[in-house]
């Protein structure tokens, strides 16, 4: 039997739809990434709000893994 599935339904980040459950999923997933692999330090507060720390963590992750970022 498969475990729970996290589905992000709308865009998250700078200029995104930033719906609370979607932002919470992204915050949890980014917190699970080690700092050396682009994760945030300190960890994000999982509050569902896409503020400057969450957008910055998204940009850092994108830069580390894609080479550029749109946040």
C-alpha positions in Angstrom: 0.0 0.0 0.0 1.4 3.4 -0.9 1.9 6.1 1.6 0.4 9.6 1.6 1.1 11.7 -1.5 1.9 15.4 -1.3 0.5 17.2 -4.3 1.3 20.8 -5.0 -1.6 22.1 -6.9 -0.5 25.7 -7.7 2.8 27.6 -8.0 4.8 28.5 -5.0 7.4 31.3 -4.8 7.9 34.8 -6.0 4.8 35.7 -8.0 3.2 32.3 -7.4 -0.3 31.5 -6.3 1.2 30.6 -2.9 -1.8 28.7 -1.4 -1.2 27.7 2.2 -1.2 23.9 1.8 1.1 24.1 -1.2 3.6 26.4 0.6 3.6 24.1 3.6 4.5 21.2 1.4 7.3 23.1 -0.2 8.6 24.3 3.2 8.6 20.8 4.5 10.4 19.4 1.4 13.0 22.2 1.4 13.6 21.7 5.1 14.4 18.0 4.4 17.2 19.0 2.0 20.7 19.0 3.6 22.3 22.5 3.7 25.2 21.2 1.5 22.6 20.3 -1.2 20.8 23.6 -1.1 18.6 23.3 2.0 17.9 26.3 4.3 19.8 27.3 7.4 18.1 27.8 9.7 15.2 25.6 8.8 12.1 27.3 7.5 9.1 27.7 9.8 6.3 25.6 8.3 3.6 28.2 8.4 2.3 28.2 4.9 3.4 31.8 4.3 5.6 32.4 1.3 7.7 35.3 2.7 11.2 36.4 2.0 12.9 33.4 3.8 10.8 30.8 1.9 11.4 32.6 -1.5 15.1 32.8 -0.7 15.3 29.1 0.2 13.5 28.3 -3.1 16.0 30.5 -5.0 19.0 28.9 -3.2 17.7 25.4 -4.0 17.0 26.3 -7.7 20.5 27.8 -8.1 22.2 24.8 -6.5 20.3 22.3 -8.7 19.4 24.2 -11.9 22.1 26.8 -12.1 19.6 29.7 -12.2 16.6 30.8 -10.1 13.2 32.5 -10.6 12.2 32.1 -7.0 
